Amino acid sequence: MLTPHGTDSFRANSVFGSSSPKAIVAMTLRSSALPSDEEKAAQVRRMFSSIAPRYDLLNHLLSMNVDRWWRRKAVDRLGWEREPTGTYLDNCAGTLDLSIELARRPGFAGTVVGSDFAFPMLRIGEEKSSGHPIEAICADALSLPYRAESFDGATIGFGIRNVANLDTGLGELHRVLRPGARIVVLEFTTPAWKPFRAIYFYYFQRVLPFIGKLVSKHGSAYSYLPESVLRFPEPPELAARLEGVGFVDVGWTRLSGGIVALHWGRRS
Ligand SMILES: C[S@@+](CC[C@H](N)C(=O)[O-])C[C@H]1O[C@@H](n2cnc3c(N)ncnc32)[C@H](O)[C@@H]1O
């Protein structure tokens, strides 16, 4: 894994630019004079680093295991079959579940770069993903240390909502994709159907933070989850923002009664 301190096991060097990858990642992670976006990013990184040991357990518990199906649907949309030997970016990869979902598909013969700025999340992911063609890279989604047009496709699962600047994060994804490559964004949203919305909000704002705090022992991470979802753009606006940074053929669908939205698009 390429860490903030430079232990580099990354082999797919073609995705990096001419500067040393270690230098780039170090520059990205050592931000100290913090304007608000950077302060938010630092808080998010601390939070995920802290809940990392319980993250997978809570994901599966709080979603009743449906999170696995959501990730399967995301990979189904990626169109990796057109370039099965390609290099794919899983941005904000966390504990690498989406990376693994892609890497283990029968017929996949490429590489997945699982990129995240919370080192403890990646460490847990690495333990789970040994034997799969996955390279874990510690990097900031707002300033990706990869060359322009170097990936054959990209996913971002439950990550873009946490990125301090949405347009910069989407713009970075656009920059690193090859022309024609697909982006798939999996993210929480809120259900539109009123009776379900009421039940869902009770679960999301009361039950989930309670269980999340109990299991993770983190005071605020699982209250932050519903707050951040409510602040995040609804699917039509997210689709417009994807188009705004240059993606074409953008589409989206709601999953599981509208609690999750799957967006896709193509770099022109
Ligand atoms: C909710 S987790 C999702 C992890 C994984 N994709 C999944 O499907 O479970 C969000 C991840 O986004 C990462 N993240 C948030 N902002 C980031 C940024 N600016 N750069 C890199 N990673 C970021 C966090 O560290 C965290 O691991």
Ligand as a Chemical Component Dictionary entry (heavy atoms), coordinates in Angstrom:
data_LIG
# 
_chem_comp.id                   LIG 
_chem_comp.type                 NON-POLYMER 
_chem_comp.pdbx_formal_charge   0 
_chem_comp.three_letter_code    LIG 
# 
loop_
_chem_comp_atom.comp_id 
_chem_comp_atom.atom_id 
_chem_comp_atom.alt_atom_id 
_chem_comp_atom.type_symbol 
_chem_comp_atom.charge 
_chem_comp_atom.model_Cartn_x 
_chem_comp_atom.model_Cartn_y 
_chem_comp_atom.model_Cartn_z 
_chem_comp_atom.pdbx_ordinal 
LIG C1  C1  C 0  -18.767 5.840  3.896  1  
LIG S1  S1  S 1  -17.118 5.424  3.491  2  
LIG C2  C2  C 0  -17.341 4.468  2.021  3  
LIG C3  C3  C 0  -16.302 3.406  1.851  4  
LIG C4  C4  C 0  -16.540 2.399  0.732  5  
LIG N1  N1  N 0  -16.515 3.035  -0.569 6  
LIG C5  C5  C 0  -17.805 1.613  0.889  7  
LIG O1  O1  O 0  -18.514 1.397  -0.093 8  
LIG O2  O2  O -1 -18.067 1.150  2.015  9  
LIG C6  C6  C 0  -16.511 6.938  2.866  10 
LIG C7  C7  C 0  -15.026 6.934  2.622  11 
LIG O3  O3  O 0  -14.688 8.142  1.944  12 
LIG C8  C8  C 0  -13.406 8.522  2.372  13 
LIG N2  N2  N 0  -13.189 9.932  2.034  14 
LIG C9  C9  C 0  -13.956 10.985 2.366  15 
LIG N3  N3  N 0  -13.425 12.120 1.876  16 
LIG C10 C10 C 0  -12.298 11.753 1.204  17 
LIG C11 C11 C 0  -11.311 12.456 0.482  18 
LIG N4  N4  N 0  -11.357 13.792 0.348  19 
LIG N5  N5  N 0  -10.310 11.775 -0.063 20 
LIG C12 C12 C 0  -10.221 10.422 0.057  21 
LIG N6  N6  N 0  -11.116 9.696  0.743  22 
LIG C13 C13 C 0  -12.155 10.350 1.301  23 
LIG C14 C14 C 0  -13.415 8.227  3.853  24 
LIG O4  O4  O 0  -12.120 8.129  4.383  25 
LIG C15 C15 C 0  -14.190 6.912  3.896  26 
LIG O5  O5  O 0  -13.331 5.797  3.874  27 
# 
loop_
_chem_comp_bond.comp_id 
_chem_comp_bond.atom_id_1 
_chem_comp_bond.atom_id_2 
_chem_comp_bond.value_order 
_chem_comp_bond.pdbx_ordinal 
LIG C1  S1  SING 1  
LIG S1  C2  SING 2  
LIG S1  C6  SING 3  
LIG C2  C3  SING 4  
LIG C3  C4  SING 5  
LIG C4  N1  SING 6  
LIG C4  C5  SING 7  
LIG C5  O1  DOUB 8  
LIG C5  O2  SING 9  
LIG C6  C7  SING 10 
LIG C7  O3  SING 11 
LIG C7  C15 SING 12 
LIG O3  C8  SING 13 
LIG C8  N2  SING 14 
LIG C8  C14 SING 15 
LIG N2  C9  SING 16 
LIG N2  C13 SING 17 
LIG C9  N3  DOUB 18 
LIG N3  C10 SING 19 
LIG C10 C11 SING 20 
LIG C10 C13 DOUB 21 
LIG C11 N4  SING 22 
LIG C11 N5  DOUB 23 
LIG N5  C12 SING 24 
LIG C12 N6  DOUB 25 
LIG N6  C13 SING 26 
LIG C14 O4  SING 27 
LIG C14 C15 SING 28 
LIG C15 O5  SING 29 
# 
